[in-house]
């Protein structure tokens, strides 16, 4: 699964979409969801939580393993994808769409430029 070029990526397999309004949407990459297998549970961050880049903020659990999801940027969590509570497998079927995990407002928008491009991610951490 090729990583969408309009997104930015982290070494720890999170993707970040710039929503163009000072907020970003965060999810896990196609590579990450394939490695985990079918998700059965997602523990998402609470809105209003202030997070630091690299901090574990969510957990996704599959029949194989549980994995932390890390904040890709410093900022505040605005909302979590509550639909994943009853349908965590949406992350598997649509990791870059309806399977998003949370939205946040970065405290330093400049950090977004420091994340990897799709090509860099696919050639590095996301390489099959």
C-alpha positions in Angstrom: 0.0 0.0 0.0 1.6 3.2 -1.1 1.5 6.1 1.4 -0.5 9.1 0.2 1.8 11.9 -0.9 -0.2 14.7 0.7 0.5 13.4 4.2 3.5 13.6 6.4 4.9 10.6 8.4 6.8 9.7 11.5 9.5 7.0 12.1 6.9 5.3 14.5 4.4 4.9 11.7 1.9 7.7 12.3 0.6 9.8 9.4 -0.4 13.5 9.7 -2.8 15.4 7.5 -2.7 19.2 7.5 -6.3 20.2 7.6 -5.5 23.8 6.4 -7.2 25.4 9.4 -4.4 25.2 12.0 -5.4 21.6 12.9 -4.1 18.2 11.9 -5.6 14.7 11.7 -3.5 11.8 12.9 -3.7 8.0 12.1 -1.5 5.0 11.7 0.0 4.1 8.3 -1.0 1.2 6.1 2.3 -0.4 6.9 1.5 -0.2 10.6 -2.0 -1.6 10.4 -0.8 -4.5 8.1 2.0 -5.4 10.6 -0.6 -5.4 13.5 -3.3 -7.3 11.8 -7.0 -6.9 12.4 -7.6 -4.3 15.1 -10.0 -5.3 17.9 -9.6 -2.3 20.2 -8.5 1.4 20.1 -7.8 3.5 23.2 -7.8 7.1 22.1 -6.7 10.3 23.8 -9.2 12.5 25.6 -10.0 15.9 24.0 -8.3 18.8 25.8 -5.2 16.7 26.6 -1.9 18.5 25.9 0.7 16.2 24.3 4.4 16.4 23.5 5.9 15.1 20.3 7.0 11.5 20.8 4.6 10.9 23.8 2.5 7.8 23.8 -1.1 9.1 23.4 -3.1 6.1 22.2 -3.1 2.3 22.0 -4.3 0.1 19.2 -4.7 -3.6 19.9 -5.0 -6.4 17.4 -5.4 -10.2 17.8 -1.6 -10.3 17.6 -0.3 -7.4 19.7 -0.9 -4.0 21.3 1.0 -1.0 20.1 1.4 2.6 21.3 0.6 5.5 19.0 2.8 8.5 19.5 2.0 12.2 19.2 3.6 13.4 16.0 3.7 17.0 17.1 3.4 19.1 20.3 -0.1 20.4 20.9 -3.6 19.8 22.1 -5.9 16.9 21.3 -9.2 18.4 19.9 -11.2 15.3 19.2 -10.9 11.5 18.9 -12.5 9.2 16.4 -15.2 7.8 18.6 -16.5 5.6 15.8 -13.5 3.3 16.4 -14.9 2.3 19.8 -17.4 0.1 18.1 -15.5 -0.5 14.8 -11.7 -0.5 15.4 -11.3 -2.6 12.2 -12.0 0.6 10.3 -8.3 1.4 10.8 -7.5 -1.7 8.7 -10.0 -1.1 5.9 -9.4 2.7 5.6 -6.2 3.6 7.5 -5.8 7.0 5.6 -9.5 7.8 5.6 -12.3 6.9 8.1 -9.7 5.0 10.2 -8.1 8.2 11.5 -7.4 8.3 15.3 -7.5 11.9 16.5 -7.3 15.5 15.6 -5.1 18.0 17.3 -4.0 21.7 17.2 -0.2 21.8 17.0 1.4 24.4 19.3 4.3 24.8 16.8 3.1 24.4 13.2 6.8 24.4 12.1 7.1 20.9 13.4 5.0 19.6 10.6 7.8 20.4 8.1 10.1 18.2 10.1 8.1 15.1 9.4 8.9 12.7 6.5 7.4 12.8 3.0 5.6 9.8 1.7 8.7 8.9 -0.5 11.0 9.1 2.5 8.6 7.0 4.7 8.1 4.4 2.0 11.9 4.1 1.4 12.6 4.0 5.2 10.4 2.9 8.1 7.5 2.0 5.8 9.5 -0.2 3.4 7.9 -3.6 3.0 
